[in-house]
Each structure stands twice: as C-alpha cells, then as structure tokens.
Amino acid sequence: MVGLLLALALPRPAAAGDLASLRDKGVLRVATSGDYAPFSVAKDGGFSGFDVEMMNRLAHDLGMRVEYVRFRWPDLAKELADKQVDLVASGITVQPDRALLGRYTRPYAITGAMALVRSEERARLADRLALDREGVRIVVNRGGHLEQVARRQFRQATIETLPDNGKLVERVLVGTADAALTDSAEARAWERKELATVGPFTRDRKALLVRRDAPELAQWIDGWLRERERDRWLADLRQKWFGDSMFYAAAADREAVLADVDLRCQMMPMVAATKVARELPILDQAQEERVLERSQQTARAVGLNPAEVARLFAALIHAAKVIEIAGGTDPHASAPPLEQLRTAIGDVDTHLIRQLHEAVRTVTANEWRAGVREGVQVDGLADTVKAEIAEALVKVRTLVRVPPTPATVAPAPEQPAPHGGTP
C-alpha cells in the first residue's frame, strides 16, 4: 500500500483542458464504496445515499451522465490508479496521506468517530478511556480512515479489522465484539434500541477526492458546491440524510478554509519524517521564502491583499516548523518523496487562498478565532500558534481595485496562480 501511495504521488502533467475533455466524453466516472451509510449504499444493483444523490445532481449540472465504480476501502489508492475514475464520492474523510492521491474539494459534511456498544454495556464502556483497555474487543472497517482512528485512539484494546463494513454491528449484537467503530452519520443509520453510542472522539471533514490531473474539474466542483450551499440545496440534502443541515453558507466558506489549514498542518509530520530520512535540516529558509513569494502571487491573482496573505502564510510556516520539530522524532510517520509532498501541499495552499477569497467577505473575526481554535486539531499545536493563524485570517482583505485614469498606466494582466511551494 505504501509503495503504491508513493507511486501515485509521482508527478503527472496536468491534463490540458481536463474539464472540456471530460465533457466531450460525456461520462463522469465516480468511485463509491456502497458500504458506508448514509453516504453510499449498494442497493438493488445500484447505489443510494447522500453522496450518490449529490453526484447525480452534479453530473446533471455538468451535462453528463454518471457511471459508478465500486471500490473496497483497502484498495482506494489502487482504484484511483487502475480504474481511471474521475473522482471518489463515498464519505471520504480529509486526511493527509490521501492528499498525495488526489485533490480534495471543499468539505460538504462533518462527522465524528464514535463507538457502538450494546445498550447493557453502556455503563461499563462509558468513554474513550473505558474502551481503551486490555480485553476490550473493537471491530472496525479495514483500510479506511476509522481504522487509523482505532489504532491511534485505542492502543490497549484489541483491534480487529473487517473487510465488510456491514458486518460490524452484527459482531457487536452477537457479543463477539465489545464495540464497533463508526461515525456520527453512519451511527444514525444503524440506530436501534439494542445499541448505544460512545463519543464522538474526532472531528472529521468529508470531501470529494478528484484525481490529481484534473484541476479544472476540481475547481468547477468547488464552485458548484459553494452555489449549492448558497441556494440551500446541500443543507436540505444533509437534513434529509443526516438529520442535520450542519452549515449555513458563510459557515461553509469558513469551513472550506479551515479544512485546508488543518490539512496543511496534518501533512507536516510526513514532511518531518522525509527530511529526517534524507538527513535534511527541518528549517529551510530558502523554501520558506519561496512559499511566501508564491502565496503573494496567488493572492494577487485571485484578488486578495498579498501582504496580508503573506502574513497568514508566515503564521502557517511557524505552525509547520513547530509540528515538524515535534514530529521529526516519530519513527512511525510515513516518509513520501519530499518533492511530491511539496507539490501536494502547494496544491493545498492554492486551494486555501481561493477558498479564502470567498470567505473574507462573510466570516467575522470572532468566527475565525473560534473556528481555528476548534477546527484545527493537530497534536502538539499550542493555542498561541492557533491564535496567530486566526489573527492573520482576521486581517486578510480583498484588493481595492482603483480604476485606471488617463494619468495612470494600466496594470499588466494578472497571471494564473502558480503551482507548488510549501514548507
């Protein structure tokens, strides 16, 4: 799996006109698991669920038909390589290793990992610490985000992974497992009187994962998602499937920025592991200067104040160094090629700035502060560093455009946002 992940991270040229080429084919190929209620459920030879309904509407608005390709969670990376799908839609949790496989869109839902236990066991298994004990048996879907959560959060318990997500509840009900790890959305779909919930233990964002060589498709979907937030179609769809509308439009814009800030920070332990493996110094002043310069160029291209965006990226670089210094001692962190990490983080940076351009007009200072405090969840990142990021976000504004007059020289046309550049 690690070897495949690194192979997929190797640079590929971006498809020229990938969106036009896709529309010419007329088919949007979507990978989905079919085993993750309420996002994707295989049913009567087809699929249903939140993500399926969303993809049907998205393909329609693109003027295309949708073709679903079923995948197994342990094979997600392989599916992106072999099946030639355009994107993955199956309640995909935003996490750092997957950022090497494709481009995340802005998030469309938030869930939290939680455990399902038998109702009569709720008092004995009342919290995370009670679950994390020797002798406690926890089952979890193999190969997905929740397996990583289980191994990180429950180091004393016995973890058993199952290839069929639909079998988890059955194992708990018959008593061959004490708990099944799920999330708040799926738990609602599995709700019954014999089961009780414990948690949540995490705050997880769900997004679409678009193949790396389709930047135009990813950007189009971002715009589409934002419009569906503003006309409340997504809020109504979330209410239907999750019983919770989750976002209003401005909160969705804020969450899109925070998702990229959090993802960027979450990728830094991999950067540290790679630098340690290659015997490179954690601190790289030349790279920091490149990141700051490119952030200003991208800001200028999308219409944000370059100096204020540079101040934000100085805060993000500070956070990155804090995380890298702490993470450089972790022998278990994966160490992908540094060049591929920098390319992927550069994509995140560009995406962050584009999403920030939409958010600065609607998100208040207090909303930024609360959002960073609660929504950037990286181990070891002090509140003072989070506050520095939040205050930098508060200060970002759009550029004030001054119309040219006969006495002024018209500015040169803006260039597209540059690619790459990360700590």
C-alpha positions as a Markdown table, in Angstrom:
| # | Residue | x | y | z |
|---|---|---|---|---|
| 1 | Met | 0.0 | 0.0 | 0.0 |
| 2 | Val | 2.8 | 2.4 | 0.9 |
| 3 | Gly | 4.6 | 1.7 | -2.3 |
| 4 | Leu | 1.5 | 2.3 | -4.3 |
| 5 | Leu | 0.9 | 5.5 | -2.5 |
| 6 | Leu | 4.3 | 6.8 | -3.4 |
| 7 | Ala | 4.0 | 5.6 | -7.0 |
| 8 | Leu | 0.7 | 7.5 | -7.3 |
| 9 | Ala | 2.4 | 10.6 | -5.8 |
| 10 | Leu | 4.9 | 10.8 | -8.7 |
| 11 | Pro | 4.3 | 13.9 | -10.8 |
| 12 | Arg | 2.0 | 13.7 | -13.7 |
| 13 | Pro | 1.4 | 16.5 | -16.2 |
| 14 | Ala | -1.9 | 18.2 | -15.7 |
| 15 | Ala | -4.4 | 17.4 | -18.4 |
| 16 | Ala | -4.7 | 20.3 | -20.8 |
| 17 | Gly | -8.4 | 21.3 | -20.7 |
| 18 | Asp | -9.3 | 18.4 | -18.5 |
| 19 | Leu | -12.9 | 19.7 | -17.9 |
| 20 | Ala | -13.5 | 20.2 | -21.7 |
| 21 | Ser | -12.1 | 16.7 | -22.4 |
| 22 | Leu | -14.3 | 15.2 | -19.7 |
| 23 | Arg | -17.4 | 16.9 | -21.1 |
| 24 | Asp | -16.6 | 15.6 | -24.6 |
| 25 | Lys | -16.6 | 12.1 | -23.2 |
| 26 | Gly | -20.0 | 12.7 | -21.6 |
| 27 | Val | -19.4 | 10.4 | -18.7 |
| 28 | Leu | -18.4 | 11.2 | -15.1 |
| 29 | Arg | -16.8 | 8.1 | -13.5 |
| 30 | Val | -17.3 | 8.1 | -9.8 |
| 31 | Ala | -15.8 | 5.6 | -7.4 |
| 32 | Thr | -18.0 | 4.7 | -4.4 |
| 33 | Ser | -17.9 | 2.0 | -1.8 |
| 34 | Gly | -21.6 | 1.0 | -1.4 |
| 35 | Asp | -21.0 | 0.0 | 2.2 |
| 36 | Tyr | -21.0 | 3.3 | 4.1 |
| 37 | Ala | -24.4 | 4.5 | 5.1 |
| 38 | Pro | -25.7 | 7.1 | 4.7 |
| 39 | Phe | -23.1 | 8.3 | 2.2 |
| 40 | Ser | -23.1 | 5.3 | -0.2 |
| 41 | Val | -25.2 | 2.1 | 0.0 |
| 42 | Ala | -25.3 | -0.6 | -2.7 |
| 43 | Lys | -29.0 | -1.4 | -3.3 |
| 44 | Asp | -30.9 | -3.4 | -5.9 |
| 45 | Gly | -27.9 | -3.4 | -8.3 |
| 46 | Gly | -27.3 | 0.3 | -7.9 |
| 47 | Phe | -26.4 | 2.8 | -5.3 |
| 48 | Ser | -28.2 | 5.2 | -2.9 |
| 49 | Gly | -27.2 | 7.7 | -0.3 |
| 50 | Phe | -26.1 | 11.3 | 0.3 |
| 51 | Asp | -23.1 | 11.1 | -2.0 |
| 52 | Val | -25.0 | 9.3 | -4.7 |
| 53 | Glu | -27.8 | 11.9 | -4.8 |
| 54 | Met | -25.2 | 14.6 | -4.8 |
| 55 | Met | -23.3 | 13.0 | -7.7 |
| 56 | Asn | -26.4 | 12.5 | -9.7 |
| 57 | Arg | -27.2 | 16.3 | -9.4 |
| 58 | Leu | -23.6 | 17.3 | -10.1 |
| 59 | Ala | -23.3 | 15.2 | -13.2 |
| 60 | His | -26.6 | 16.5 | -14.5 |
| 61 | Asp | -25.4 | 20.1 | -13.9 |
| 62 | Leu | -22.2 | 19.2 | -15.8 |
| 63 | Gly | -24.4 | 18.0 | -18.7 |
| 64 | Met | -23.1 | 14.4 | -18.3 |
| 65 | Arg | -24.2 | 11.0 | -17.1 |
| 66 | Val | -22.7 | 9.4 | -14.1 |
| 67 | Glu | -21.1 | 5.9 | -14.0 |
| 68 | Tyr | -20.4 | 4.4 | -10.6 |
| 69 | Val | -17.4 | 2.2 | -10.0 |
| 70 | Arg | -17.5 | 0.2 | -6.7 |
| 71 | Phe | -14.3 | 0.0 | -4.6 |
| 72 | Arg | -13.1 | -1.6 | -1.4 |
| 73 | Trp | -11.6 | 0.7 | 1.2 |
| 74 | Pro | -8.2 | -1.1 | 1.4 |
| 75 | Asp | -8.0 | -0.7 | -2.4 |
| 76 | Leu | -8.8 | 3.0 | -2.6 |
| 77 | Ala | -5.3 | 4.0 | -3.9 |
| 78 | Lys | -5.3 | 1.2 | -6.4 |
| 79 | Glu | -8.7 | 2.1 | -7.7 |
| 80 | Leu | -7.6 | 5.7 | -8.4 |
| 81 | Ala | -4.7 | 4.3 | -10.4 |
| 82 | Asp | -6.3 | 1.4 | -12.2 |
| 83 | Lys | -10.0 | 2.2 | -12.7 |
| 84 | Gln | -9.3 | 5.6 | -14.2 |
| 85 | Val | -12.2 | 7.2 | -12.2 |
| 86 | Asp | -12.6 | 10.9 | -12.2 |
| 87 | Leu | -13.3 | 11.3 | -8.5 |
| 88 | Val | -14.2 | 9.4 | -5.3 |
| 89 | Ala | -17.5 | 10.1 | -3.6 |
| 90 | Ser | -18.1 | 7.9 | -0.6 |
| 91 | Gly | -17.9 | 10.0 | 2.6 |
| 92 | Ile | -14.2 | 10.4 | 2.1 |
| 93 | Thr | -12.5 | 11.8 | 5.2 |
| 94 | Val | -10.0 | 14.5 | 4.6 |
| 95 | Gln | -6.7 | 13.1 | 5.8 |
| 96 | Pro | -3.1 | 13.9 | 4.8 |
| 97 | Asp | -2.0 | 10.7 | 3.0 |
| 98 | Arg | -4.9 | 10.9 | 0.6 |
| 99 | Ala | -3.8 | 14.4 | -0.4 |
| 100 | Leu | -1.0 | 12.7 | -2.3 |
| 101 | Leu | -3.5 | 10.7 | -4.3 |
| 102 | Gly | -5.8 | 13.5 | -5.5 |
| 103 | Arg | -7.3 | 16.9 | -4.9 |
| 104 | Tyr | -9.8 | 17.5 | -2.2 |
| 105 | Thr | -12.7 | 19.7 | -2.8 |
| 106 | Arg | -14.1 | 22.0 | -0.1 |
| 107 | Pro | -15.8 | 19.9 | 2.6 |
| 108 | Tyr | -19.6 | 19.2 | 2.5 |
| 109 | Ala | -20.1 | 17.5 | 5.8 |
| 110 | Ile | -18.6 | 17.0 | 9.3 |
| 111 | Thr | -18.8 | 13.8 | 11.3 |
| 112 | Gly | -17.1 | 12.4 | 14.4 |
| 113 | Ala | -15.8 | 8.9 | 15.1 |
| 114 | Met | -17.7 | 7.1 | 17.7 |
| 115 | Ala | -18.3 | 3.6 | 19.1 |
| 116 | Leu | -21.4 | 1.5 | 19.1 |
| 117 | Val | -21.8 | -0.8 | 22.1 |
| 118 | Arg | -24.6 | -2.9 | 23.4 |
| 119 | Ser | -27.0 | -0.9 | 25.5 |
| 120 | Glu | -26.5 | -3.0 | 28.5 |
| 121 | Glu | -22.7 | -2.3 | 28.3 |
| 122 | Arg | -23.0 | 1.4 | 28.1 |
| 123 | Ala | -22.2 | 2.0 | 31.8 |
| 124 | Arg | -19.1 | -0.2 | 31.6 |
| 125 | Leu | -17.9 | 1.3 | 28.3 |
| 126 | Ala | -18.8 | 4.9 | 29.1 |
| 127 | Asp | -16.0 | 6.8 | 27.4 |
| 128 | Arg | -12.8 | 6.5 | 25.3 |
| 129 | Leu | -10.7 | 5.5 | 28.3 |
| 130 | Ala | -13.1 | 2.7 | 29.3 |
| 131 | Leu | -12.9 | 1.4 | 25.7 |
| 132 | Asp | -9.1 | 1.7 | 25.6 |
| 133 | Arg | -8.4 | -1.2 | 28.0 |
| 134 | Glu | -6.9 | -4.7 | 27.7 |
| 135 | Gly | -9.6 | -7.2 | 27.0 |
| 136 | Val | -11.9 | -4.8 | 25.1 |
| 137 | Arg | -12.5 | -6.0 | 21.6 |
| 138 | Ile | -13.2 | -3.3 | 18.9 |
| 139 | Val | -14.1 | -4.0 | 15.3 |
| 140 | Val | -13.6 | -1.5 | 12.5 |
| 141 | Asn | -13.8 | -1.4 | 8.7 |
| 142 | Arg | -10.5 | -2.4 | 7.2 |
| 143 | Gly | -8.5 | 0.1 | 5.2 |
| 144 | Gly | -10.4 | 3.3 | 5.9 |
| 145 | His | -9.9 | 6.4 | 8.0 |
| 146 | Leu | -11.6 | 4.8 | 11.0 |
| 147 | Glu | -9.0 | 2.0 | 11.2 |
| 148 | Gln | -6.4 | 4.7 | 11.6 |
| 149 | Val | -8.5 | 6.3 | 14.3 |
| 150 | Ala | -8.9 | 3.0 | 16.1 |
| 151 | Arg | -5.2 | 2.3 | 16.1 |
| 152 | Arg | -4.3 | 5.8 | 17.3 |
| 153 | Gln | -7.0 | 6.2 | 20.0 |
| 154 | Phe | -7.3 | 2.6 | 21.3 |
| 155 | Arg | -3.7 | 1.3 | 21.8 |
| 156 | Gln | -4.6 | -1.0 | 24.8 |
| 157 | Ala | -7.7 | -2.6 | 23.3 |
| 158 | Thr | -7.7 | -5.5 | 20.7 |
| 159 | Ile | -8.5 | -4.1 | 17.3 |
| 160 | Glu | -10.0 | -6.4 | 14.6 |
| 161 | Thr | -10.5 | -5.1 | 11.1 |
| 162 | Leu | -13.3 | -6.5 | 8.9 |
| 163 | Pro | -13.4 | -6.2 | 5.1 |
| 164 | Asp | -17.2 | -5.9 | 5.1 |
| 165 | Asn | -18.3 | -2.7 | 6.9 |
| 166 | Gly | -21.9 | -4.1 | 7.1 |
| 167 | Lys | -20.8 | -6.9 | 9.5 |
| 168 | Leu | -19.6 | -4.6 | 12.3 |
| 169 | Val | -23.0 | -4.1 | 14.0 |
| 170 | Glu | -23.7 | -7.9 | 13.8 |
| 171 | Arg | -20.5 | -8.6 | 15.7 |
| 172 | Val | -21.4 | -6.3 | 18.5 |
| 173 | Leu | -25.0 | -7.6 | 18.7 |
| 174 | Val | -23.9 | -11.3 | 19.0 |
| 175 | Gly | -21.3 | -10.4 | 21.5 |
| 176 | Thr | -18.1 | -11.4 | 19.6 |
| 177 | Ala | -17.0 | -7.7 | 19.8 |
| 178 | Asp | -17.5 | -5.2 | 22.6 |
| 179 | Ala | -17.6 | -2.1 | 20.3 |
| 180 | Ala | -17.7 | -1.2 | 16.6 |
| 181 | Leu | -16.0 | 2.0 | 15.5 |
| 182 | Thr | -18.2 | 4.1 | 13.2 |
| 183 | Asp | -19.1 | 7.8 | 12.9 |
| 184 | Ser | -21.9 | 10.0 | 13.8 |
| 185 | Ala | -23.6 | 9.9 | 10.4 |
| 186 | Glu | -23.3 | 6.1 | 10.0 |
| 187 | Ala | -24.4 | 5.5 | 13.6 |
| 188 | Arg | -27.7 | 7.3 | 12.9 |
| 189 | Ala | -28.3 | 4.9 | 10.0 |
| 190 | Trp | -27.6 | 1.9 | 12.3 |
| 191 | Glu | -29.6 | 3.2 | 15.2 |
| 192 | Arg | -31.6 | 0.6 | 17.2 |
| 193 | Lys | -32.6 | 0.1 | 20.8 |
| 194 | Glu | -30.1 | -2.7 | 21.4 |
| 195 | Leu | -27.2 | -0.3 | 20.7 |
| 196 | Ala | -25.8 | 2.8 | 22.4 |
| 197 | Thr | -23.2 | 5.3 | 21.2 |
| 198 | Val | -20.0 | 6.5 | 22.9 |
| 199 | Gly | -18.2 | 9.6 | 21.7 |
| 200 | Pro | -17.5 | 11.3 | 19.3 |
| 201 | Phe | -13.8 | 11.2 | 19.6 |
| 202 | Thr | -12.8 | 13.2 | 16.5 |
| 203 | Arg | -14.0 | 15.9 | 14.2 |
| 204 | Asp | -13.7 | 14.7 | 10.6 |
| 205 | Arg | -14.5 | 16.6 | 7.4 |
| 206 | Lys | -15.9 | 14.9 | 4.3 |
| 207 | Ala | -15.0 | 16.0 | 0.8 |
| 208 | Leu | -14.8 | 14.7 | -2.7 |
| 209 | Leu | -11.4 | 13.4 | -3.9 |
| 210 | Val | -10.7 | 14.4 | -7.5 |
| 211 | Arg | -7.9 | 12.8 | -9.5 |
| 212 | Arg | -4.7 | 14.8 | -9.4 |
| 213 | Asp | -4.5 | 15.5 | -13.1 |
| 214 | Ala | -8.0 | 17.2 | -13.2 |
| 215 | Pro | -7.5 | 20.6 | -11.6 |
| 216 | Glu | -10.2 | 22.2 | -13.7 |
| 217 | Leu | -12.8 | 19.6 | -12.7 |
| 218 | Ala | -11.8 | 20.1 | -9.0 |
| 219 | Gln | -12.2 | 23.9 | -9.3 |
| 220 | Trp | -15.5 | 23.6 | -11.1 |
| 221 | Ile | -16.8 | 21.3 | -8.3 |
| 222 | Asp | -15.7 | 23.8 | -5.7 |
| 223 | Gly | -17.8 | 26.5 | -7.3 |
| 224 | Trp | -20.7 | 24.1 | -7.7 |
| 225 | Leu | -20.6 | 23.1 | -4.0 |
| 226 | Arg | -20.5 | 26.7 | -3.0 |
| 227 | Glu | -23.5 | 27.6 | -5.1 |
| 228 | Arg | -25.4 | 24.6 | -3.6 |
| 229 | Glu | -24.6 | 25.9 | -0.2 |
| 230 | Arg | -25.9 | 29.3 | -1.0 |
| 231 | Asp | -29.2 | 28.0 | -2.5 |
| 232 | Arg | -29.5 | 25.6 | 0.5 |
| 233 | Trp | -29.8 | 22.5 | -1.7 |
| 234 | Leu | -26.9 | 20.9 | 0.2 |
| 235 | Ala | -28.4 | 21.9 | 3.6 |
| 236 | Asp | -31.7 | 20.3 | 2.6 |
| 237 | Leu | -29.9 | 17.2 | 1.4 |
| 238 | Arg | -27.9 | 16.9 | 4.7 |
| 239 | Gln | -31.1 | 17.4 | 6.6 |
| 240 | Lys | -32.6 | 14.5 | 4.7 |
| 241 | Trp | -29.8 | 12.0 | 5.1 |
| 242 | Phe | -28.1 | 13.2 | 8.4 |
| 243 | Gly | -30.9 | 14.9 | 10.2 |
| 244 | Asp | -28.7 | 18.0 | 10.4 |
| 245 | Ser | -28.2 | 20.8 | 7.9 |
| 246 | Met | -24.7 | 21.5 | 9.5 |
| 247 | Phe | -23.7 | 24.6 | 7.7 |
| 248 | Tyr | -25.2 | 27.9 | 6.6 |
| 249 | Ala | -23.4 | 29.4 | 3.6 |
| 250 | Ala | -20.9 | 31.6 | 5.4 |
| 251 | Ala | -20.0 | 28.8 | 7.8 |
| 252 | Ala | -19.4 | 26.6 | 4.8 |
| 253 | Asp | -17.0 | 29.2 | 3.4 |
| 254 | Arg | -15.2 | 29.3 | 6.7 |
| 255 | Glu | -15.0 | 25.5 | 6.9 |
| 256 | Ala | -13.5 | 25.3 | 3.4 |
| 257 | Val | -10.6 | 27.5 | 4.6 |
| 258 | Leu | -10.2 | 25.7 | 8.0 |
| 259 | Ala | -10.1 | 22.3 | 6.2 |
| 260 | Asp | -7.1 | 23.4 | 4.2 |
| 261 | Val | -5.4 | 25.0 | 7.2 |
| 262 | Asp | -5.9 | 21.8 | 9.2 |
| 263 | Leu | -4.9 | 19.5 | 6.2 |
| 264 | Arg | -1.7 | 21.5 | 5.7 |
| 265 | Cys | -0.7 | 21.2 | 9.3 |
| 266 | Gln | -1.6 | 17.4 | 9.3 |
| 267 | Met | 0.8 | 16.9 | 6.4 |
| 268 | Met | 3.8 | 18.3 | 8.3 |
| 269 | Pro | 4.7 | 15.1 | 10.2 |
| 270 | Met | 5.3 | 13.4 | 6.8 |
| 271 | Val | 7.5 | 16.4 | 5.8 |
| 272 | Ala | 9.5 | 15.9 | 9.0 |
| 273 | Ala | 9.8 | 12.2 | 8.5 |
| 274 | Thr | 11.0 | 12.7 | 5.0 |
| 275 | Lys | 13.6 | 15.3 | 6.0 |
| 276 | Val | 14.9 | 13.0 | 8.8 |
| 277 | Ala | 15.1 | 10.1 | 6.4 |
| 278 | Arg | 17.1 | 12.2 | 3.9 |
| 279 | Glu | 19.2 | 13.8 | 6.6 |
| 280 | Leu | 17.9 | 17.3 | 5.7 |
| 281 | Pro | 17.5 | 20.1 | 8.2 |
| 282 | Ile | 14.0 | 20.8 | 9.4 |
| 283 | Leu | 14.5 | 24.5 | 8.9 |
| 284 | Asp | 14.7 | 25.6 | 5.2 |
| 285 | Gln | 14.9 | 29.4 | 4.9 |
| 286 | Ala | 15.1 | 29.3 | 1.1 |
| 287 | Gln | 11.9 | 27.2 | 0.8 |
| 288 | Glu | 10.1 | 29.4 | 3.3 |
| 289 | Glu | 10.9 | 32.4 | 1.1 |
| 290 | Arg | 9.6 | 30.6 | -1.9 |
| 291 | Val | 6.3 | 29.8 | -0.2 |
| 292 | Leu | 5.8 | 33.4 | 0.9 |
| 293 | Glu | 6.5 | 34.7 | -2.6 |
| 294 | Arg | 4.2 | 32.2 | -4.2 |
| 295 | Ser | 1.5 | 32.9 | -1.7 |
| 296 | Gln | 1.6 | 36.6 | -2.6 |
| 297 | Gln | 1.5 | 35.8 | -6.3 |
| 298 | Thr | -1.5 | 33.6 | -5.9 |
| 299 | Ala | -3.2 | 36.1 | -3.6 |
| 300 | Arg | -2.7 | 38.9 | -6.2 |
| 301 | Ala | -4.1 | 36.6 | -8.9 |
| 302 | Val | -7.3 | 35.8 | -7.1 |
| 303 | Gly | -7.8 | 39.4 | -5.7 |
| 304 | Leu | -6.6 | 39.2 | -2.1 |
| 305 | Asn | -4.2 | 41.6 | -0.4 |
| 306 | Pro | -0.7 | 39.9 | -1.0 |
| 307 | Ala | 0.9 | 41.3 | 2.2 |
| 308 | Glu | -1.9 | 40.1 | 4.4 |
| 309 | Val | -1.9 | 36.6 | 2.8 |
| 310 | Ala | 1.9 | 36.5 | 3.3 |
| 311 | Arg | 1.3 | 37.3 | 7.0 |
| 312 | Leu | -1.1 | 34.3 | 7.1 |
| 313 | Phe | 1.5 | 32.0 | 5.4 |
| 314 | Ala | 4.2 | 33.2 | 7.8 |
| 315 | Ala | 1.9 | 32.0 | 10.6 |
| 316 | Leu | 1.3 | 28.7 | 8.8 |
| 317 | Ile | 5.1 | 28.3 | 8.3 |
| 318 | His | 5.6 | 28.9 | 12.0 |
| 319 | Ala | 3.0 | 26.2 | 12.8 |
| 320 | Ala | 4.7 | 23.9 | 10.3 |
| 321 | Lys | 8.0 | 24.3 | 12.0 |
| 322 | Val | 6.5 | 23.6 | 15.4 |
| 323 | Ile | 4.9 | 20.4 | 14.1 |
| 324 | Glu | 7.9 | 19.3 | 12.1 |
| 325 | Ile | 10.2 | 19.7 | 15.1 |
| 326 | Ala | 7.9 | 17.6 | 17.3 |
| 327 | Gly | 7.1 | 15.1 | 14.5 |
| 328 | Gly | 10.8 | 14.5 | 13.5 |
| 329 | Thr | 11.1 | 12.1 | 16.3 |
| 330 | Asp | 8.2 | 9.9 | 15.3 |
| 331 | Pro | 9.6 | 6.6 | 13.8 |
| 332 | His | 6.2 | 5.5 | 12.6 |
| 333 | Ala | 5.4 | 8.5 | 10.3 |
| 334 | Ser | 5.5 | 7.8 | 6.6 |
| 335 | Ala | 8.1 | 9.5 | 4.5 |
| 336 | Pro | 7.0 | 10.1 | 0.9 |
| 337 | Pro | 9.3 | 11.9 | -1.5 |
| 338 | Leu | 9.8 | 15.5 | -0.4 |
| 339 | Glu | 9.2 | 16.8 | -3.9 |
| 340 | Gln | 5.8 | 15.1 | -4.0 |
| 341 | Leu | 4.9 | 16.4 | -0.6 |
| 342 | Arg | 5.8 | 19.9 | -1.6 |
| 343 | Thr | 3.7 | 19.6 | -4.8 |
| 344 | Ala | 0.7 | 18.3 | -2.8 |
| 345 | Ile | 1.0 | 21.0 | -0.1 |
| 346 | Gly | 1.4 | 23.6 | -2.9 |
| 347 | Asp | -2.0 | 22.5 | -4.3 |
| 348 | Val | -3.5 | 22.8 | -0.8 |
| 349 | Asp | -2.0 | 26.3 | -0.5 |
| 350 | Thr | -3.6 | 27.4 | -3.8 |
| 351 | His | -6.9 | 25.9 | -2.8 |
| 352 | Leu | -6.7 | 27.6 | 0.6 |
| 353 | Ile | -6.2 | 31.0 | -1.0 |
| 354 | Arg | -9.0 | 30.5 | -3.5 |
| 355 | Gln | -11.4 | 29.5 | -0.7 |
| 356 | Leu | -10.2 | 32.4 | 1.5 |
| 357 | His | -11.2 | 34.8 | -1.3 |
| 358 | Glu | -14.8 | 33.7 | -0.9 |
| 359 | Ala | -14.7 | 33.6 | 2.9 |
| 360 | Val | -13.2 | 37.0 | 3.8 |
| 361 | Arg | -16.4 | 38.8 | 2.7 |
| 362 | Thr | -18.7 | 36.9 | 5.1 |
| 363 | Val | -16.8 | 35.4 | 8.0 |
| 364 | Thr | -16.4 | 37.6 | 11.1 |
| 365 | Ala | -13.3 | 38.0 | 13.3 |
| 366 | Asn | -14.9 | 36.0 | 16.2 |
| 367 | Glu | -15.9 | 33.3 | 13.8 |
| 368 | Trp | -12.3 | 32.9 | 12.5 |
| 369 | Arg | -11.0 | 32.8 | 16.1 |
| 370 | Ala | -13.5 | 30.2 | 17.2 |
| 371 | Gly | -13.1 | 28.2 | 14.0 |
| 372 | Val | -9.3 | 27.9 | 14.3 |
| 373 | Arg | -9.5 | 27.1 | 18.0 |
| 374 | Glu | -12.0 | 24.3 | 17.4 |
| 375 | Gly | -11.4 | 23.2 | 13.9 |
| 376 | Val | -7.6 | 22.9 | 13.6 |
| 377 | Gln | -6.9 | 19.7 | 15.5 |
| 378 | Val | -3.2 | 18.9 | 15.2 |
| 379 | Asp | -1.4 | 17.2 | 18.1 |
| 380 | Gly | 1.1 | 19.5 | 19.8 |
| 381 | Leu | -0.1 | 22.8 | 18.2 |
| 382 | Ala | -0.3 | 25.3 | 21.0 |
| 383 | Asp | -3.2 | 27.6 | 21.4 |
| 384 | Thr | -0.8 | 30.6 | 20.9 |
| 385 | Val | 0.2 | 29.3 | 17.5 |
| 386 | Lys | -3.5 | 28.8 | 16.6 |
| 387 | Ala | -4.3 | 32.3 | 17.8 |
| 388 | Glu | -1.5 | 33.6 | 15.5 |
| 389 | Ile | -3.1 | 31.9 | 12.5 |
| 390 | Ala | -6.6 | 33.1 | 13.5 |
| 391 | Glu | -5.5 | 36.8 | 13.8 |
| 392 | Ala | -3.8 | 36.6 | 10.4 |
| 393 | Leu | -7.0 | 35.2 | 8.9 |
| 394 | Val | -8.9 | 38.1 | 10.5 |
| 395 | Lys | -6.8 | 40.7 | 8.7 |
| 396 | Val | -7.0 | 39.3 | 5.2 |
| 397 | Arg | -9.0 | 41.5 | 2.8 |
| 398 | Thr | -9.7 | 41.7 | -0.9 |
| 399 | Leu | -7.7 | 44.0 | -3.0 |
| 400 | Val | -9.1 | 47.5 | -3.6 |
| 401 | Arg | -9.2 | 47.9 | -7.3 |
| 402 | Val | -8.6 | 51.5 | -8.5 |
| 403 | Pro | -10.0 | 52.1 | -12.0 |
| 404 | Pro | -7.3 | 53.4 | -14.4 |
| 405 | Thr | -7.4 | 57.0 | -15.4 |
| 406 | Pro | -5.7 | 58.8 | -18.3 |
| 407 | Ala | -2.9 | 59.8 | -15.9 |
| 408 | Thr | -2.2 | 56.2 | -14.8 |
| 409 | Val | -0.8 | 53.3 | -16.7 |
| 410 | Ala | -3.0 | 50.2 | -16.9 |
| 411 | Pro | -1.5 | 47.3 | -15.0 |
| 412 | Ala | -0.3 | 44.2 | -16.8 |
| 413 | Pro | -2.7 | 41.3 | -17.0 |
| 414 | Glu | -2.6 | 39.1 | -14.0 |
| 415 | Gln | -1.0 | 35.7 | -14.4 |
| 416 | Pro | -2.6 | 32.4 | -13.3 |
| 417 | Ala | -1.9 | 31.3 | -9.7 |
| 418 | Pro | 1.5 | 29.5 | -9.6 |
| 419 | His | 1.7 | 25.8 | -8.7 |
| 420 | Gly | 3.6 | 24.4 | -5.8 |
| 421 | Gly | 5.6 | 25.8 | -3.0 |
| 422 | Thr | 5.3 | 24.5 | 0.6 |
| 423 | Pro | 7.4 | 24.0 | 3.7 |
